[in-house]
Amino acid sequence: MKTLKSLAYVVALPLLLVLLWWASTRGEPNFFVPTPSALVDVFGPTWFEGRITGDVLPSVGRLLAGLAIAIILGIVVGLLVGLNRTLRGLTEPVFEFFRALPPPVLVPVLILLVGLNDGMKVAVIVVGCIWPVLLNTIEGVRSIDPVQNETTRSYGISGLNRIRYQVLPSAAPTIMAGIRQSLSIGLILMVISEMFGSSSGLGFTILQFQRSFAIPEMWSGILVLGLIGLALSLIFQWCERRVLRWYHGLKEVENAA
């Protein structure tokens, strides 16, 4: 019963939105907004006849590569900066400057430096996604309870053991919040990077549909992007529950008290 109730909560709003969409398109046909049935009709032929392997999978591969690099670099550099007060003071103005730059503005620069290739598209994702992870890691390390720091020093826990058993667990909730932000940023930058001098990928395909006035096909591409975003969110939620199992358990105990 509980499972059915949870499923109803998940399905209710999307179903309501589809019904509203269907009801609003029952009158005179709108060239720029296809009906749900028209979108369903073009979805299969558009994406399951070569574009899954030619456009979708390469785009997802570049997105995952960019996210992985950004997360690893963000956590490593964030730990180094967060644990060193002097380094934090030196780098904070620089980080704030680069964080304020919109990543799409850097696309022409990366094209000049890297070239029109997959490396450029991955670099765009890395440049945009690293900041939420990096800054949240620094903030998570800075906000560690001073009593914990004194306790680890008293027990002689230092070096990598301190990072593994005290710093990373304490900063993990903040780090995971940064990773969550980077997922949506990465999906946006994946599309933007493929709209510049590309001949394949989801962004390129959707732009081609728009330029050729293939409106239902264009909307189907947007639907594919939404499904990818939903899949990333569900995978992240599963990973977050496993990584922060202790944290959620602690919150439940605190709320119960």
Backbone bond lengths (Angstrom), bond angles and torsions (degrees), N, CA, C in turn:
res aa  C-N    CA-C-N  psi(-1)  N-CA   C-N-CA  omega(-1)  CA-C   N-CA-C  phi
1 M - - - 1.457 - - 1.530 111.08 -
2 K 1.334 115.31 -42.27 1.465 120.13 179.71 1.515 110.98 -64.01
3 T 1.356 116.10 -38.27 1.463 120.36 178.92 1.528 111.28 -64.85
4 L 1.343 116.15 -42.69 1.463 120.35 178.57 1.526 111.21 -63.97
5 K 1.333 116.34 -37.54 1.460 120.22 179.09 1.526 110.69 -66.30
6 S 1.322 116.92 -42.42 1.460 120.78 178.18 1.527 110.89 -64.01
7 L 1.348 116.09 -41.13 1.460 120.32 178.34 1.524 111.19 -63.75
8 A 1.315 116.70 -37.16 1.467 120.76 179.15 1.522 110.77 -64.88
9 Y 1.332 116.23 -39.86 1.463 119.76 177.82 1.530 111.08 -63.20
10 V 1.336 116.72 -37.87 1.462 121.10 -177.73 1.526 110.99 -71.30
11 V 1.340 116.82 -40.24 1.464 121.75 -172.56 1.522 112.55 -86.60
12 A 1.335 117.65 -24.84 1.472 121.23 -169.91 1.525 112.53 -58.62
13 L 1.330 117.94 -52.83 1.462 120.12 -175.94 1.523 112.44 -66.49
14 P 1.367 120.50 -46.96 1.471 118.74 175.97 1.529 112.81 -57.50
15 L 1.341 116.96 -40.60 1.469 120.03 178.98 1.523 110.90 -63.94
16 L 1.327 116.98 -40.59 1.463 120.76 178.10 1.525 111.06 -63.42
17 L 1.336 116.81 -41.73 1.463 120.21 179.58 1.527 111.49 -64.79
18 V 1.328 117.03 -39.49 1.471 120.58 177.85 1.525 110.43 -64.40
19 L 1.341 116.51 -41.71 1.460 119.90 178.03 1.529 111.94 -63.04
20 L 1.338 116.72 -40.75 1.464 120.04 176.73 1.522 111.13 -64.36
21 W 1.331 115.63 -40.80 1.466 120.75 177.55 1.535 110.45 -61.28
22 W 1.346 115.29 -45.88 1.468 119.88 179.72 1.524 111.26 -62.67
23 A 1.335 116.40 -42.10 1.461 120.36 -178.88 1.525 111.80 -67.08
24 S 1.342 117.06 -37.59 1.464 120.11 -177.52 1.526 112.68 -75.51
25 T 1.327 118.44 -16.59 1.470 121.15 -179.97 1.527 112.42 -106.73
26 R 1.343 118.27 13.10 1.469 120.67 -179.65 1.528 112.29 -77.05
27 G 1.327 117.47 -22.53 1.458 120.33 -178.07 1.517 111.40 -79.07
28 E 1.313 115.65 -135.72 1.460 120.26 178.15 1.514 110.55 -63.30
29 P 1.328 117.64 134.56 1.467 119.48 -179.15 1.529 110.90 -65.17
30 N 1.324 114.40 139.63 1.466 121.63 177.61 1.527 108.02 -107.19
31 F 1.332 116.09 122.79 1.463 119.98 -176.22 1.522 111.95 -61.13
32 F 1.321 116.73 -32.33 1.462 120.59 -173.40 1.525 113.27 -91.43
33 V 1.319 118.55 -10.49 1.467 121.94 178.81 1.522 108.28 -130.46
34 P 1.320 118.44 102.37 1.469 120.36 -178.30 1.523 111.21 -73.13
35 T 1.300 116.22 159.70 1.458 121.26 174.66 1.529 109.66 -75.62
36 P 1.340 118.27 158.54 1.471 119.47 177.58 1.531 112.60 -55.78
37 S 1.339 117.16 -39.21 1.468 119.46 -179.44 1.522 111.12 -65.50
38 A 1.349 118.08 -38.68 1.467 120.72 178.55 1.519 110.77 -65.54
39 L 1.323 116.22 -37.79 1.469 119.89 178.53 1.525 111.06 -66.51
40 V 1.330 115.94 -41.04 1.464 119.90 178.39 1.528 110.59 -64.45
41 D 1.329 116.61 -38.44 1.466 120.70 -178.41 1.533 112.15 -63.35
42 V 1.341 116.86 -38.31 1.471 119.22 -176.07 1.522 112.16 -90.33
43 F 1.334 118.18 -15.58 1.461 120.28 -173.18 1.529 111.81 -62.05
44 G 1.321 116.71 -51.00 1.460 120.38 -178.26 1.514 113.47 -61.25
45 P 1.351 118.26 -56.62 1.468 119.30 179.90 1.529 113.79 -60.16
46 T 1.342 116.79 -30.39 1.465 119.73 -177.38 1.521 111.82 -72.70
47 W 1.327 117.04 -41.93 1.467 119.34 -169.73 1.516 114.19 -109.10
48 F 1.303 119.74 -20.24 1.465 120.10 -176.63 1.525 112.77 -100.92
49 E 1.306 116.72 15.28 1.471 119.75 177.77 1.533 109.81 -122.39
50 G 1.319 115.80 50.48 1.466 120.86 173.99 1.510 115.30 115.45
51 R 1.329 117.41 -25.69 1.468 118.27 -175.15 1.526 112.62 -78.63
52 I 1.316 118.96 -20.82 1.467 120.35 176.23 1.528 109.49 -61.73
53 T 1.328 116.70 -49.46 1.470 119.96 -179.38 1.524 112.31 -80.86
54 G 1.338 117.28 -27.85 1.456 119.52 -176.38 1.509 114.76 -87.33
55 D 1.348 117.18 -27.55 1.461 120.54 -175.67 1.530 113.18 -124.46
56 V 1.338 116.80 -49.42 1.464 119.52 -171.66 1.529 111.53 -70.34
57 L 1.324 117.77 -53.09 1.462 120.22 -176.52 1.532 112.69 -62.64
58 P 1.352 120.46 -43.79 1.464 118.83 175.17 1.535 112.92 -60.29
59 S 1.337 117.34 -38.92 1.464 120.13 177.90 1.524 110.99 -63.36
60 V 1.332 116.52 -45.93 1.466 120.22 179.42 1.527 110.36 -63.58
61 G 1.339 117.16 -38.61 1.459 120.29 177.94 1.519 112.24 -61.29
62 R 1.345 116.77 -44.15 1.465 119.69 177.63 1.529 111.35 -65.89
63 L 1.336 116.24 -37.84 1.461 119.91 178.47 1.526 111.08 -62.73
64 L 1.326 117.13 -46.97 1.468 120.73 -179.49 1.521 111.53 -65.38
65 A 1.345 116.93 -38.54 1.462 119.96 177.96 1.523 110.90 -64.16
66 G 1.329 116.92 -45.64 1.460 120.31 179.09 1.520 112.19 -63.39
67 L 1.340 116.69 -42.42 1.461 119.90 178.98 1.524 111.21 -64.29
68 A 1.330 117.17 -42.51 1.463 120.40 -179.03 1.528 110.95 -62.05
69 I 1.337 116.79 -45.97 1.466 120.11 179.36 1.520 110.59 -63.36
70 A 1.345 116.99 -44.47 1.463 120.72 -178.77 1.527 111.20 -63.16
71 I 1.332 117.80 -41.26 1.462 120.77 -178.58 1.520 110.86 -67.15
72 I 1.338 116.56 -45.39 1.473 119.42 -179.02 1.526 110.70 -64.55
73 L 1.335 117.48 -48.49 1.461 120.53 179.34 1.522 111.25 -62.93
74 G 1.339 116.49 -42.77 1.458 120.18 -178.70 1.517 112.45 -61.26
75 I 1.340 116.94 -42.30 1.466 120.23 -179.25 1.525 110.98 -70.76
76 V 1.334 117.42 -45.02 1.471 120.69 -177.94 1.532 110.93 -63.41
77 V 1.345 116.40 -51.74 1.464 119.75 -179.64 1.522 110.57 -66.03
78 G 1.323 117.31 -37.85 1.461 120.45 178.79 1.518 112.22 -63.02
79 L 1.325 117.74 -38.54 1.465 120.68 176.75 1.527 110.82 -65.68
80 L 1.338 116.48 -44.16 1.466 119.66 -179.83 1.524 111.54 -61.54
81 V 1.322 116.14 -45.41 1.467 120.53 -178.26 1.530 110.84 -72.57
82 G 1.316 117.03 -41.71 1.456 119.71 -177.65 1.510 113.67 -65.72
83 L 1.321 117.10 -30.31 1.464 120.94 -178.50 1.524 113.43 -86.41
84 N 1.323 117.51 -9.41 1.463 121.72 -177.02 1.529 108.59 -120.84
85 R 1.327 116.92 108.72 1.459 120.91 -176.17 1.523 111.84 -64.01
86 T 1.324 117.38 -39.17 1.466 120.73 179.87 1.519 110.78 -65.46
87 L 1.318 116.16 -46.53 1.467 120.24 178.71 1.520 110.82 -63.07
88 R 1.313 117.23 -36.37 1.458 121.08 179.01 1.529 110.82 -64.36
89 G 1.323 116.92 -41.28 1.453 120.16 178.74 1.515 112.94 -66.15
90 L 1.336 117.03 -33.76 1.463 120.73 179.68 1.524 112.64 -75.11
91 T 1.314 116.55 -37.08 1.465 119.84 -172.58 1.525 114.15 -91.42
92 E 1.313 118.23 -19.75 1.466 119.94 -174.45 1.528 113.42 -57.19
93 P 1.366 119.77 -45.64 1.473 118.20 178.11 1.525 112.99 -62.35
94 V 1.333 116.58 -37.52 1.465 120.47 -179.47 1.522 110.27 -67.54
95 F 1.329 116.51 -43.77 1.460 120.06 179.03 1.524 111.07 -62.19
96 E 1.319 117.06 -42.11 1.459 120.08 179.95 1.526 111.52 -64.59
97 F 1.339 116.51 -35.26 1.467 120.63 178.94 1.529 110.36 -65.20
98 F 1.332 117.13 -50.53 1.462 120.28 -176.97 1.523 111.79 -71.82
99 R 1.334 117.40 -30.10 1.459 119.34 177.98 1.528 110.74 -66.12
100 A 1.334 116.55 -31.49 1.461 120.42 -178.22 1.522 113.06 -75.04
101 L 1.336 117.67 -14.91 1.460 120.40 179.99 1.527 109.72 -78.59
102 P 1.328 118.86 124.99 1.472 120.05 175.65 1.531 110.31 -64.06
103 P 1.316 118.66 126.38 1.470 120.72 -178.57 1.528 114.46 -53.96
104 P 1.350 120.84 -37.82 1.474 118.91 178.74 1.526 113.45 -59.12
105 V 1.347 117.21 -27.02 1.460 119.86 178.89 1.523 111.09 -65.43
106 L 1.337 116.15 -28.44 1.463 120.56 -177.53 1.523 113.24 -83.37
107 V 1.329 117.37 -5.98 1.467 119.66 -178.73 1.524 112.03 -58.86
108 P 1.363 120.67 -48.44 1.477 119.04 177.81 1.522 113.29 -59.76
109 V 1.340 116.54 -35.34 1.471 120.00 178.61 1.522 110.47 -66.35
110 L 1.324 116.33 -44.09 1.463 119.99 179.84 1.523 111.43 -67.40
111 I 1.329 117.41 -32.06 1.466 119.87 175.77 1.520 110.10 -62.59
112 L 1.346 116.25 -41.52 1.473 119.94 178.91 1.523 111.47 -67.68
113 L 1.331 116.95 -39.81 1.459 120.54 -175.42 1.528 113.21 -79.62
114 V 1.334 116.28 -40.97 1.467 121.27 -173.40 1.519 112.08 -102.43
115 G 1.342 116.57 -34.49 1.459 120.63 -176.91 1.514 111.27 102.96
116 L 1.322 115.08 170.87 1.468 121.05 179.15 1.527 109.42 -85.29
117 N 1.309 116.29 82.51 1.459 121.11 -179.26 1.519 109.46 -149.64
118 D 1.314 115.99 -177.45 1.459 120.00 -179.56 1.523 111.77 -64.15
119 G 1.338 116.77 -30.90 1.463 119.75 178.56 1.515 111.97 -59.92
120 M 1.339 116.85 -38.32 1.462 120.44 178.55 1.525 110.31 -64.33
121 K 1.329 116.98 -42.92 1.465 120.21 -178.01 1.528 111.01 -65.60
122 V 1.327 116.48 -39.41 1.465 119.76 177.00 1.527 110.08 -68.04
123 A 1.333 116.88 -39.82 1.461 120.55 179.92 1.517 111.83 -62.09
124 V 1.333 117.31 -38.86 1.475 120.77 177.83 1.520 110.12 -60.96
125 I 1.324 117.00 -43.00 1.466 120.87 179.47 1.526 110.70 -64.93
126 V 1.330 116.60 -42.60 1.470 120.72 -179.71 1.526 110.53 -62.88
127 V 1.329 116.43 -46.87 1.466 120.95 -177.20 1.526 111.31 -60.76
128 G 1.324 117.59 -36.03 1.460 120.03 -179.63 1.516 114.22 -83.07
129 C 1.341 116.81 -33.14 1.470 120.11 -172.54 1.524 113.66 -89.06
130 I 1.309 118.16 -16.03 1.456 119.60 -174.04 1.523 112.36 -71.52
131 W 1.349 117.17 -29.62 1.466 119.32 -171.80 1.513 114.00 -67.96
132 P 1.326 120.98 -45.87 1.477 118.00 176.91 1.525 112.72 -58.29
133 V 1.336 117.03 -40.93 1.464 120.46 -179.24 1.525 110.46 -68.97
134 L 1.325 116.85 -46.24 1.461 121.69 -178.01 1.524 111.63 -61.90
135 L 1.323 117.06 -51.93 1.460 120.53 -175.89 1.526 111.56 -69.23
136 N 1.326 117.71 -36.20 1.467 119.61 177.07 1.512 111.50 -68.89
137 T 1.344 117.04 -34.41 1.469 119.51 176.85 1.517 110.43 -65.90
138 I 1.336 116.91 -44.13 1.471 120.19 177.81 1.523 110.39 -59.91
139 E 1.320 116.45 -45.88 1.459 120.44 -179.39 1.526 111.16 -65.17
140 G 1.336 116.87 -39.01 1.459 120.15 178.47 1.514 112.45 -64.01
141 V 1.327 116.78 -39.87 1.472 120.80 178.31 1.530 110.22 -68.71
142 R 1.321 117.07 -39.74 1.467 120.68 -179.47 1.520 112.32 -65.92
143 S 1.323 117.12 -31.13 1.467 120.67 -174.55 1.520 113.55 -91.65
144 I 1.323 117.88 11.82 1.465 120.22 177.77 1.528 109.21 -64.00
145 D 1.303 116.37 140.16 1.464 122.34 -178.94 1.532 109.96 -58.93
146 P 1.342 118.14 124.11 1.476 120.04 178.82 1.525 113.36 -58.24
147 V 1.332 116.56 -29.40 1.468 119.43 178.33 1.528 110.00 -63.83
148 Q 1.353 116.99 -38.63 1.463 120.11 176.35 1.521 111.07 -61.88
149 N 1.341 116.36 -42.17 1.464 119.74 179.39 1.525 111.29 -61.38
150 E 1.327 116.61 -43.99 1.462 120.21 179.19 1.525 111.36 -64.95
151 T 1.336 115.84 -36.98 1.468 119.83 -179.37 1.529 110.75 -66.62
152 T 1.330 116.92 -43.89 1.467 119.55 179.25 1.521 111.25 -64.30
153 R 1.334 116.92 -37.59 1.472 119.32 177.29 1.530 110.70 -65.79
154 S 1.334 115.92 -39.70 1.465 120.03 -179.57 1.522 111.85 -62.45
155 Y 1.336 116.31 -35.78 1.458 120.41 -179.95 1.526 112.85 -89.46
156 G 1.312 117.33 4.26 1.457 121.08 177.23 1.513 114.49 71.79
157 I 1.323 117.35 25.08 1.466 121.05 178.73 1.528 108.10 -88.18
158 S 1.302 117.20 119.70 1.464 120.38 -176.47 1.528 109.81 -147.77
159 G 1.325 115.13 176.63 1.458 121.04 176.49 1.514 112.65 63.97
160 L 1.323 116.06 -140.01 1.461 121.08 -176.79 1.529 112.39 -65.71
161 N 1.333 116.68 -31.77 1.460 119.31 178.94 1.530 110.95 -64.42
162 R 1.333 116.35 -39.14 1.478 118.88 177.46 1.530 110.83 -65.47
163 I 1.337 116.64 -41.72 1.466 119.79 179.22 1.525 110.42 -63.68
164 R 1.328 116.06 -42.23 1.466 119.88 -176.19 1.514 112.69 -71.00
165 Y 1.339 116.92 -44.04 1.461 119.48 -170.96 1.530 114.20 -97.70
166 Q 1.345 118.03 -17.63 1.459 118.42 -179.72 1.519 113.35 -120.54
167 V 1.347 116.64 -52.61 1.464 120.11 -171.49 1.526 111.23 -68.32
168 L 1.338 116.92 -53.85 1.463 119.83 -177.27 1.537 112.94 -61.98
169 P 1.346 119.41 -46.61 1.474 117.77 177.38 1.528 112.92 -60.87
170 S 1.336 117.45 -39.70 1.460 119.92 -178.60 1.524 111.91 -68.05
171 A 1.339 116.91 -37.16 1.465 120.95 -178.03 1.525 112.60 -88.51
172 A 1.340 118.10 -7.78 1.472 121.31 -173.63 1.528 114.04 -56.58
173 P 1.355 120.98 -44.29 1.472 118.81 179.28 1.526 113.05 -58.56
174 T 1.327 117.14 -40.70 1.467 120.37 179.11 1.520 110.93 -70.33
175 I 1.331 116.96 -39.22 1.470 120.44 178.63 1.520 110.53 -62.83
176 M 1.330 116.99 -43.57 1.464 120.32 179.98 1.523 111.25 -63.81
177 A 1.330 117.41 -33.68 1.468 119.92 176.09 1.526 110.45 -64.19
178 G 1.345 116.69 -38.90 1.463 120.19 176.75 1.516 112.42 -66.16
179 I 1.326 116.72 -39.43 1.467 120.20 178.68 1.529 110.23 -64.96
180 R 1.326 116.79 -39.09 1.466 120.29 178.03 1.535 110.39 -59.46
181 Q 1.325 117.31 -43.16 1.463 120.36 178.07 1.528 111.56 -63.88
182 S 1.318 116.36 -38.20 1.465 119.93 -176.33 1.525 112.28 -68.66
183 L 1.333 118.57 -24.75 1.465 120.64 -179.44 1.524 111.24 -63.11
184 S 1.333 116.89 -48.49 1.470 119.55 -179.74 1.525 110.96 -68.51
185 I 1.328 117.05 -37.66 1.472 120.07 177.46 1.522 110.16 -62.89
186 G 1.325 116.58 -42.49 1.465 120.48 -179.64 1.508 112.60 -62.20
187 L 1.340 117.43 -39.91 1.466 120.87 179.52 1.527 110.46 -64.46
188 I 1.320 116.95 -41.26 1.465 120.74 178.19 1.523 110.88 -63.79
189 L 1.337 116.33 -46.02 1.462 120.15 -177.27 1.531 111.92 -69.98
190 M 1.327 117.16 -28.84 1.462 120.03 174.87 1.527 110.24 -59.03
191 V 1.338 116.11 -45.37 1.466 120.73 179.89 1.523 110.47 -66.95
192 I 1.337 117.17 -45.84 1.470 120.62 -177.29 1.522 110.91 -62.50
193 S 1.321 117.35 -43.09 1.467 120.30 -177.72 1.522 111.92 -64.09
194 E 1.345 116.93 -28.97 1.463 120.52 -179.06 1.524 112.77 -84.78
195 M 1.312 116.74 -5.17 1.458 120.41 176.97 1.528 112.30 -90.38
196 F 1.341 116.91 -5.53 1.459 121.24 -179.39 1.532 109.60 -108.83
197 G 1.316 116.15 107.62 1.464 120.43 172.62 1.506 114.91 58.24
198 S 1.314 117.84 33.89 1.458 121.42 -178.98 1.521 109.65 -111.04
199 S 1.325 115.67 157.55 1.464 120.46 177.70 1.520 112.01 -121.89
200 S 1.339 116.79 9.67 1.462 120.91 178.10 1.522 108.43 -159.78
201 G 1.317 115.44 172.38 1.450 120.20 179.59 1.518 111.37 105.90
202 L 1.323 115.53 163.87 1.458 120.85 -177.76 1.524 112.07 -63.83
203 G 1.319 116.80 -44.49 1.458 119.81 -179.68 1.511 112.18 -61.17
204 F 1.327 116.27 -44.48 1.470 120.85 178.81 1.525 110.84 -63.28
205 T 1.326 117.52 -43.73 1.465 121.40 -177.21 1.518 111.52 -65.60
206 I 1.332 117.12 -44.32 1.463 120.37 179.21 1.527 110.22 -62.97
207 L 1.330 117.05 -40.33 1.470 120.36 178.72 1.529 110.90 -64.86
208 Q 1.339 116.89 -39.31 1.461 120.11 177.59 1.532 111.80 -64.69
209 F 1.322 116.73 -39.86 1.463 119.88 176.09 1.527 110.47 -61.27
210 Q 1.315 117.16 -42.10 1.467 120.75 -179.15 1.520 111.06 -64.95
211 R 1.326 116.41 -41.52 1.466 120.22 -178.10 1.528 112.40 -70.25
212 S 1.321 116.75 -28.16 1.465 120.18 179.25 1.532 112.08 -95.88
213 F 1.345 116.90 8.43 1.463 123.06 179.04 1.528 112.53 58.74
214 A 1.338 116.31 31.70 1.473 120.55 172.24 1.533 106.80 -87.88
215 I 1.320 116.45 76.53 1.461 121.66 -169.25 1.531 113.05 -65.67
216 P 1.347 120.49 -48.48 1.477 118.12 177.85 1.524 112.49 -59.00
217 E 1.349 117.03 -39.15 1.461 120.10 178.35 1.530 111.10 -64.70
218 M 1.342 116.45 -38.62 1.463 120.33 177.66 1.530 111.06 -61.57
219 W 1.339 115.90 -45.21 1.460 119.80 177.75 1.528 111.91 -64.23
220 S 1.328 116.32 -33.73 1.467 118.68 178.01 1.527 110.63 -65.63
221 G 1.340 117.26 -34.81 1.459 120.32 175.64 1.513 111.99 -65.48
222 I 1.327 116.61 -38.92 1.462 120.43 176.35 1.528 110.12 -63.88
223 L 1.329 116.12 -37.75 1.462 120.07 176.75 1.527 111.23 -63.13
224 V 1.335 116.93 -40.31 1.466 120.60 177.24 1.527 110.39 -61.10
225 L 1.327 117.01 -42.75 1.464 120.39 177.78 1.527 111.06 -60.68
226 G 1.326 116.09 -42.42 1.458 119.32 178.01 1.519 112.39 -62.55
227 L 1.331 116.86 -40.24 1.464 120.13 178.95 1.533 111.35 -66.36
228 I 1.330 116.63 -38.02 1.469 119.82 176.40 1.530 110.03 -63.63
229 G 1.332 116.17 -44.13 1.452 119.66 177.66 1.520 112.60 -61.17
230 L 1.337 116.60 -40.71 1.465 120.84 177.41 1.527 111.00 -63.26
231 A 1.329 116.60 -43.32 1.469 120.26 179.45 1.526 110.85 -62.71
232 L 1.334 117.19 -43.57 1.464 120.44 177.99 1.529 111.01 -60.91
233 S 1.329 116.30 -41.81 1.465 120.31 -179.48 1.523 111.44 -64.46
234 L 1.332 117.93 -42.11 1.466 120.71 179.82 1.522 111.27 -66.70
235 I 1.334 116.53 -41.22 1.470 120.01 178.12 1.522 110.48 -63.88
236 F 1.341 115.97 -42.41 1.463 119.49 179.51 1.527 111.15 -64.21
237 Q 1.327 117.68 -41.76 1.461 120.21 179.15 1.526 111.06 -61.02
238 W 1.332 116.50 -39.71 1.467 120.00 178.27 1.527 110.78 -64.17
239 C 1.341 116.17 -44.97 1.464 120.16 178.80 1.525 111.20 -65.20
240 E 1.326 116.06 -40.92 1.471 119.84 -179.20 1.522 110.94 -63.07
241 R 1.328 117.34 -41.31 1.470 119.73 179.01 1.520 111.27 -62.20
242 R 1.312 117.37 -35.76 1.463 120.07 -179.63 1.525 111.24 -75.59
243 V 1.333 116.55 -42.69 1.466 120.05 -178.14 1.523 111.17 -69.37
244 L 1.338 117.15 -39.64 1.467 121.57 -175.71 1.525 111.80 -106.02
245 R 1.322 116.37 31.30 1.465 119.32 180.00 1.525 111.10 -59.02
246 W 1.329 116.40 -41.85 1.463 120.71 179.57 1.535 111.53 -65.11
247 Y 1.317 116.13 -36.36 1.465 121.22 -177.42 1.530 111.12 -69.14
248 H 1.336 116.27 -45.74 1.463 119.84 178.50 1.533 111.19 -66.24
249 G 1.333 116.31 -35.96 1.461 119.67 175.92 1.516 111.79 -63.37
250 L 1.342 115.91 -40.57 1.464 120.10 178.06 1.526 111.43 -64.39
251 K 1.344 116.66 -41.16 1.458 120.27 178.67 1.529 111.45 -64.03
252 E 1.343 116.54 -38.44 1.467 119.59 178.00 1.519 111.21 -63.18
253 V 1.347 116.55 -39.89 1.465 120.47 179.46 1.528 109.70 -66.14
254 E 1.340 116.50 -42.81 1.462 120.42 179.70 1.526 111.44 -64.06
255 N 1.334 117.02 -40.89 1.470 120.03 179.63 1.537 110.72 -67.84
256 A 1.336 115.64 -37.37 1.462 118.89 179.44 1.527 111.74 -66.42
257 A 1.343 114.91 -33.16 1.461 118.90 179.78 1.534 110.90 -74.47
